Amino acid sequence: MWCEKCKHDTPHSVCELCGSKTEYEPTTEVHWCCNCNIPVIRMENSADRDICPICGGEAKYLASDLRTVFPEERLLIEILFDKPLAYLHDSVWANNNRYYVNGKSFTISSKHFKKFSPEYIINKLEEYRSQNSYADFDKHISRFIEANQERLHYRIDEAHSFIRQEASNYPTENIVLSFSGGKDSTVTADLAVKAMSEPSLVHIFGNTTLEFPLTIKYAERFRNDNPLAIFRTAINREQNFYDVCEDIGPPARMMRWCCSMFKTGPITRILNRYYRDKNILTFYGIRKCESVSRSKYNRVEDNAESVKIQKQKVASPIFYWADIDIWLYILGENIDFNDAYRLGYDRVGCWCCPNNNERAQFLSSIYMPEQYQKWREFLIGFAKRIGKLDPEVYVDTGKWKARQGGNGVKAAEDVKIRYTNCTAEDHAKVYRLNRPMDDEFLV
Ligand SMILES: [Zn+2]
């Protein structure tokens, strides 16, 4: 439930802060117009949800959410089905591994990912690249934007007033935009700059050193294209990811030591350096629908435990947005974004993250084959070291991600570990080394 007055999320029907009646945030639905061949975004309870705003024809329920499939990803899928360019003129969308071509769906499974070697796919992509035009894609997208104008304006207006309201209690220099190079933080930063008409806000880029090369390229482009923005990079220059892996074993879902060491640690450190005793407000691109664990977050958080730094308030203007809202904003406002999404990644985080899905792993074997191979070889070596009898299977089936405890690694057993919550994923207990992770350690 949502209190419009306090701009705060609560489980109660009456706001515990101001006592006013809270509102239920209706679920997004994606409908499909066969005439216009595009998705129409609707609220579950709206009276006109089955009517296409462009042609007035019927727009039937299609899915709970959709993401844009760019021509690069479309070609890759076509290659997996031995039909290069078959959908060149079609309106193609997706939700996880379910693809929608002109409103008809099919699913991609691990069987498709394993059908051809990465070399074969890389060659095919190259062979068809010059014919893989954006012309029809662009036509579908402009119709999609036209059909969803009203939704876009509603989202923008609501986000702008949320941002202005939250920012009104802080001097501009105490406002920070958390920038990861992902689509959500791209939209959040753009909304904040426009809502406040303030191009010189501080952007903090958390470079984990484990970013996709395309994320680094995008961050550089962002910096060049936004010369007035104050851009600070948080990075752990002291430790090398592979060295730490040698020492204590690779990260696993329940042992994501990498998050505090390479992401939240450096960001917290930079915030402490610049704002030690000040109250700060961070605009952060977290969304309620992103994952089960994230849905425990509120739109505004100022609990020191969950935000990890004293005197920091964290607020997300896009808290209720669906994936399709994010794409509607990026494409409708015509803003730059990370090219990794064109390739088919639906999240851009660390390439080695044990939470990455199978598609991300498959994409990395094609688009960053050297890094992929190096990591796979490391994991196989590690599996042998801890006595796995079928190291290749252990690695390729993703069993390494489920590892618990020290599991045969001497150094990891020696290190006293304590739990801490990773800011991104509340559920996973992240092991944090009990070595001094203080300022000097992370310089
Ligand atoms: Zn229509």
Boltz pocket constraint, residues with backbone or C-beta under 6 A from the ligand:
constraints:
  - pocket:
      binder: B
      contacts: [[A, 33], [A, 34], [A, 35], [A, 36], [A, 37], [A, 52], [A, 53], [A, 54], [A, 55], [A, 56], [A, 57], [A, 58]]
      max_distance: 6.0
